[in-house]
């Protein structure tokens, strides 16, 4: 159960941000397997979400 080990190593707050990338993997596989189309709006929002995930991972988290 690699997911739980990753949560233990990296902390739940940081590692759980990875889940936000799962829709992108799903969309990429749907393009490849199902022939879905990729439009400009999807690309713009994908870049925005990835940027927000990156910025949230750079934030300093203090333990109380």
N, CA, C and O atoms as CSV, one atom per row, in Angstrom:
chain,resi,resn,atom,element,x,y,z
A,1,UNK,N,N,0.823,-1.181,0.000
A,1,UNK,CA,C,0.000,0.000,0.000
A,1,UNK,C,C,0.870,1.249,0.000
A,1,UNK,O,O,1.076,1.906,1.020
A,2,UNK,N,N,1.359,1.536,-1.171
A,2,UNK,CA,C,2.311,2.636,-1.343
A,2,UNK,C,C,1.703,3.987,-0.993
A,2,UNK,O,O,2.401,4.882,-0.518
A,3,UNK,N,N,0.390,4.136,-1.229
A,3,UNK,CA,C,-0.249,5.431,-0.942
A,3,UNK,C,C,-0.134,5.779,0.538
A,3,UNK,O,O,0.203,6.911,0.883
A,4,UNK,N,N,-0.407,4.829,1.404
A,4,UNK,CA,C,-0.354,5.082,2.846
A,4,UNK,C,C,1.081,5.300,3.323
A,4,UNK,O,O,1.321,6.096,4.231
A,5,UNK,N,N,2.022,4.602,2.717
A,5,UNK,CA,C,3.427,4.819,3.058
A,5,UNK,C,C,3.855,6.225,2.633
A,5,UNK,O,O,4.589,6.899,3.356
A,6,UNK,N,N,3.395,6.661,1.465
A,6,UNK,CA,C,3.687,8.016,1.009
A,6,UNK,C,C,3.088,9.067,1.916
A,6,UNK,O,O,3.714,10.094,2.176
A,7,UNK,N,N,1.870,8.819,2.407
A,7,UNK,CA,C,1.248,9.738,3.364
A,7,UNK,C,C,2.060,9.816,4.648
A,7,UNK,O,O,2.209,10.884,5.241
A,8,UNK,N,N,2.583,8.668,5.069
A,8,UNK,CA,C,3.389,8.633,6.289
A,8,UNK,C,C,4.701,9.391,6.111
A,8,UNK,O,O,5.127,10.120,7.007
A,9,UNK,N,N,5.327,9.222,4.978
A,9,UNK,CA,C,6.624,9.861,4.735
A,9,UNK,C,C,6.476,11.362,4.497
A,9,UNK,O,O,7.184,12.161,5.110
A,10,UNK,N,N,5.562,11.746,3.613
A,10,UNK,CA,C,5.467,13.144,3.202
A,10,UNK,C,C,4.471,13.972,3.971
A,10,UNK,O,O,4.472,15.197,3.854
A,11,UNK,N,N,3.625,13.342,4.752
A,11,UNK,CA,C,2.592,14.077,5.468
A,11,UNK,C,C,1.324,14.163,4.628
A,11,UNK,O,O,1.382,14.347,3.413
A,12,UNK,N,N,0.198,14.030,5.281
A,12,UNK,CA,C,-1.084,13.976,4.580
A,12,UNK,C,C,-1.384,15.258,3.817
A,12,UNK,O,O,-1.949,15.206,2.725
A,13,UNK,N,N,-1.020,16.398,4.369
A,13,UNK,CA,C,-1.348,17.672,3.725
A,13,UNK,C,C,-0.618,17.806,2.395
A,13,UNK,O,O,-1.215,18.220,1.401
A,14,UNK,N,N,0.643,17.469,2.366
A,14,UNK,CA,C,1.417,17.623,1.129
A,14,UNK,C,C,1.100,16.535,0.106
A,14,UNK,O,O,0.904,16.831,-1.073
A,15,UNK,N,N,1.050,15.307,0.541
A,15,UNK,CA,C,0.873,14.202,-0.392
A,15,UNK,C,C,-0.535,14.184,-0.975
A,15,UNK,O,O,-0.718,13.787,-2.126
A,16,UNK,N,N,-1.518,14.600,-0.210
A,16,UNK,CA,C,-2.890,14.572,-0.719
A,16,UNK,C,C,-3.089,15.532,-1.885
A,16,UNK,O,O,-4.055,15.389,-2.635
A,17,UNK,N,N,-2.200,16.506,-2.056
A,17,UNK,CA,C,-2.290,17.413,-3.199
A,17,UNK,C,C,-2.072,16.679,-4.517
A,17,UNK,O,O,-2.519,17.139,-5.567
A,18,UNK,N,N,-1.388,15.543,-4.465
A,18,UNK,CA,C,-1.149,14.741,-5.663
A,18,UNK,C,C,-2.473,14.267,-6.256
A,18,UNK,O,O,-2.581,14.105,-7.472
A,19,UNK,N,N,-3.472,14.044,-5.420
A,19,UNK,CA,C,-4.773,13.587,-5.905
A,19,UNK,C,C,-5.395,14.574,-6.876
A,19,UNK,O,O,-6.210,14.186,-7.712
A,20,UNK,N,N,-5.025,15.834,-6.779
A,20,UNK,CA,C,-5.576,16.831,-7.685
A,20,UNK,C,C,-5.096,16.630,-9.120
A,20,UNK,O,O,-5.680,17.187,-10.050
A,21,UNK,N,N,-4.049,15.850,-9.308
A,21,UNK,CA,C,-3.544,15.583,-10.654
A,21,UNK,C,C,-4.237,14.399,-11.325
A,21,UNK,O,O,-4.082,14.210,-12.531
A,22,UNK,N,N,-4.982,13.610,-10.590
A,22,UNK,CA,C,-5.611,12.413,-11.150
A,22,UNK,C,C,-6.555,12.707,-12.318
A,22,UNK,O,O,-6.560,11.938,-13.279
A,23,UNK,N,N,-7.354,13.781,-12.286
A,23,UNK,CA,C,-8.191,14.065,-13.463
A,23,UNK,C,C,-7.377,14.303,-14.735
A,23,UNK,O,O,-7.846,14.001,-15.832
A,24,UNK,N,N,-6.171,14.837,-14.600
A,24,UNK,CA,C,-5.339,15.064,-15.780
A,24,UNK,C,C,-4.866,13.748,-16.380
A,24,UNK,O,O,-4.826,13.591,-17.600
A,25,UNK,N,N,-4.511,12.805,-15.517
A,25,UNK,CA,C,-4.131,11.491,-16.018
A,25,UNK,C,C,-5.322,10.816,-16.695
A,25,UNK,O,O,-5.168,10.181,-17.738
A,26,UNK,N,N,-6.496,10.953,-16.107
A,26,UNK,CA,C,-7.701,10.381,-16.699
A,26,UNK,C,C,-7.979,10.993,-18.057
A,26,UNK,O,O,-8.301,10.283,-19.010
A,27,UNK,N,N,-7.854,12.316,-18.151
A,27,UNK,CA,C,-8.100,12.986,-19.424
A,27,UNK,C,C,-7.062,12.581,-20.468
A,27,UNK,O,O,-7.399,12.385,-21.636
A,28,UNK,N,N,-5.808,12.456,-20.055
A,28,UNK,CA,C,-4.759,12.044,-20.992
A,28,UNK,C,C,-5.035,10.642,-21.534
A,28,UNK,O,O,-4.869,10.392,-22.728
A,29,UNK,N,N,-5.454,9.733,-20.661
A,29,UNK,CA,C,-5.776,8.386,-21.118
A,29,UNK,C,C,-7.017,8.383,-22.007
A,29,UNK,O,O,-7.100,7.583,-22.938
A,30,UNK,N,N,-7.984,9.264,-21.738
A,30,UNK,CA,C,-9.179,9.317,-22.582
A,30,UNK,C,C,-8.846,9.861,-23.969
A,30,UNK,O,O,-9.476,9.473,-24.953
A,31,UNK,N,N,-7.867,10.751,-24.054
A,31,UNK,CA,C,-7.424,11.227,-25.371
A,31,UNK,C,C,-6.782,10.076,-26.138
A,31,UNK,O,O,-7.061,9.863,-27.318
A,32,UNK,N,N,-5.929,9.351,-25.455
A,32,UNK,CA,C,-5.195,8.262,-26.094
A,32,UNK,C,C,-6.098,7.068,-26.428
A,32,UNK,O,O,-6.046,6.536,-27.537
A,33,UNK,N,N,-6.920,6.654,-25.469
A,33,UNK,CA,C,-7.703,5.432,-25.650
A,33,UNK,C,C,-9.044,5.651,-26.343
A,33,UNK,O,O,-9.487,4.805,-27.120
A,34,UNK,N,N,-9.694,6.784,-26.064
A,34,UNK,CA,C,-11.043,7.006,-26.577
A,34,UNK,C,C,-11.117,8.040,-27.692
A,34,UNK,O,O,-12.174,8.240,-28.292
A,35,UNK,N,N,-10.002,8.692,-27.968
A,35,UNK,CA,C,-9.993,9.680,-29.037
A,35,UNK,C,C,-10.663,10.995,-28.680
A,35,UNK,O,O,-11.143,11.702,-29.566
A,36,UNK,N,N,-10.705,11.335,-27.395
A,36,UNK,CA,C,-11.288,12.613,-26.974
A,36,UNK,C,C,-10.467,13.768,-27.545
A,36,UNK,O,O,-9.287,13.611,-27.857
A,37,UNK,N,N,-11.113,14.934,-27.677
A,37,UNK,CA,C,-10.407,16.097,-28.213
A,37,UNK,C,C,-9.940,16.999,-27.079
A,37,UNK,O,O,-10.533,17.033,-26.001
A,38,UNK,N,N,-8.886,17.713,-27.345
A,38,UNK,CA,C,-8.293,18.628,-26.377
A,38,UNK,C,C,-8.495,20.051,-26.893
A,38,UNK,O,O,-7.997,20.400,-27.963
A,39,UNK,N,N,-9.228,20.876,-26.133
A,39,UNK,CA,C,-9.471,22.248,-26.579
A,39,UNK,C,C,-8.671,23.242,-25.738
A,39,UNK,O,O,-8.084,22.875,-24.720
A,40,UNK,N,N,-8.655,24.489,-26.170
A,40,UNK,CA,C,-7.848,25.523,-25.533
A,40,UNK,C,C,-8.276,25.775,-24.095
A,40,UNK,O,O,-7.423,25.973,-23.229
A,41,UNK,N,N,-9.565,25.773,-23.822
A,41,UNK,CA,C,-10.060,26.031,-22.471
A,41,UNK,C,C,-9.571,24.965,-21.486
A,41,UNK,O,O,-9.214,25.279,-20.350
A,42,UNK,N,N,-9.559,23.729,-21.920
A,42,UNK,CA,C,-9.062,22.645,-21.070
A,42,UNK,C,C,-7.580,22.834,-20.767
A,42,UNK,O,O,-7.141,22.615,-19.638
A,43,UNK,N,N,-6.825,23.233,-21.755
A,43,UNK,CA,C,-5.393,23.462,-21.555
A,43,UNK,C,C,-5.160,24.606,-20.577
A,43,UNK,O,O,-4.309,24.500,-19.694
A,44,UNK,N,N,-5.905,25.697,-20.725
A,44,UNK,CA,C,-5.742,26.864,-19.845
A,44,UNK,C,C,-6.038,26.496,-18.396
A,44,UNK,O,O,-5.253,26.811,-17.501
A,45,UNK,N,N,-7.167,25.829,-18.163
A,45,UNK,CA,C,-7.520,25.459,-16.794
A,45,UNK,C,C,-6.575,24.400,-16.231
A,45,UNK,O,O,-6.298,24.397,-15.032
A,46,UNK,N,N,-6.086,23.516,-17.069
A,46,UNK,CA,C,-5.123,22.512,-16.609
A,46,UNK,C,C,-3.837,23.173,-16.131
A,46,UNK,O,O,-3.298,22.812,-15.084
A,47,UNK,N,N,-3.351,24.131,-16.893
A,47,UNK,CA,C,-2.140,24.851,-16.495
A,47,UNK,C,C,-2.377,25.614,-15.199
A,47,UNK,O,O,-1.513,25.631,-14.323
A,48,UNK,N,N,-3.542,26.247,-15.070
A,48,UNK,CA,C,-3.850,27.001,-13.849
A,48,UNK,C,C,-3.890,26.084,-12.630
A,48,UNK,O,O,-3.360,26.438,-11.577
A,49,UNK,N,N,-4.501,24.926,-12.755
A,49,UNK,CA,C,-4.603,24.000,-11.628
A,49,UNK,C,C,-3.232,23.441,-11.262
A,49,UNK,O,O,-2.898,23.335,-10.082
A,50,UNK,N,N,-2.445,23.085,-12.265
A,50,UNK,CA,C,-1.104,22.573,-11.986
A,50,UNK,C,C,-0.254,23.640,-11.308
A,50,UNK,O,O,0.518,23.328,-10.402
A,51,UNK,N,N,-0.384,24.888,-11.731
A,51,UNK,CA,C,0.344,25.984,-11.091
A,51,UNK,C,C,-0.079,26.147,-9.634
A,51,UNK,O,O,0.767,26.353,-8.764
A,52,UNK,N,N,-1.367,26.058,-9.364
A,52,UNK,CA,C,-1.844,26.171,-7.984
A,52,UNK,C,C,-1.362,25.009,-7.120
A,52,UNK,O,O,-1.027,25.202,-5.951
A,53,UNK,N,N,-1.327,23.820,-7.682
A,53,UNK,CA,C,-0.799,22.671,-6.943
A,53,UNK,C,C,0.675,22.893,-6.630
A,53,UNK,O,O,1.120,22.637,-5.511
A,54,UNK,N,N,1.424,23.365,-7.607
A,54,UNK,CA,C,2.847,23.641,-7.396
A,54,UNK,C,C,3.043,24.673,-6.293
A,54,UNK,O,O,3.879,24.488,-5.409
A,55,UNK,N,N,2.276,25.755,-6.341
A,55,UNK,CA,C,2.408,26.801,-5.328
A,55,UNK,C,C,2.007,26.304,-3.942
A,55,UNK,O,O,2.623,26.682,-2.945
A,56,UNK,N,N,0.983,25.463,-3.876
A,56,UNK,CA,C,0.560,24.954,-2.571
A,56,UNK,C,C,1.604,24.018,-1.977
A,56,UNK,O,O,1.742,23.943,-0.756
A,57,UNK,N,N,2.333,23.312,-2.815
A,57,UNK,CA,C,3.381,22.419,-2.310
A,57,UNK,C,C,4.598,23.199,-1.840
A,57,UNK,O,O,5.371,22.687,-1.030
A,58,UNK,N,N,4.792,24.416,-2.321
A,58,UNK,CA,C,5.922,25.238,-1.907
A,58,UNK,C,C,5.651,25.974,-0.595
A,58,UNK,O,O,6.575,26.510,0.016
A,59,UNK,N,N,4.401,26.003,-0.160
A,59,UNK,CA,C,4.057,26.713,1.071
A,59,UNK,C,C,4.685,26.013,2.270
A,59,UNK,O,O,4.803,24.788,2.302
A,60,UNK,N,N,5.077,26.797,3.237
A,60,UNK,CA,C,5.653,26.256,4.465
A,60,UNK,C,C,4.517,25.880,5.404
A,60,UNK,O,O,3.636,26.691,5.690
A,61,UNK,N,N,4.550,24.643,5.878
A,61,UNK,CA,C,3.525,24.153,6.797
A,61,UNK,C,C,4.184,23.951,8.155
A,61,UNK,O,O,5.157,23.207,8.281
A,62,UNK,N,N,3.652,24.609,9.151
A,62,UNK,CA,C,4.204,24.479,10.498
A,62,UNK,C,C,3.320,23.559,11.325
A,62,UNK,O,O,2.094,23.596,11.222
A,63,UNK,N,N,3.952,22.745,12.136
A,63,UNK,CA,C,3.212,21.854,13.028
A,63,UNK,C,C,3.016,22.555,14.351
A,63,UNK,O,O,3.914,23.236,14.848
A,64,UNK,N,N,1.844,22.385,14.916
A,64,UNK,CA,C,1.541,23.012,16.209
A,64,UNK,C,C,1.724,22.031,17.332
A,64,UNK,O,O,1.515,22.377,18.495
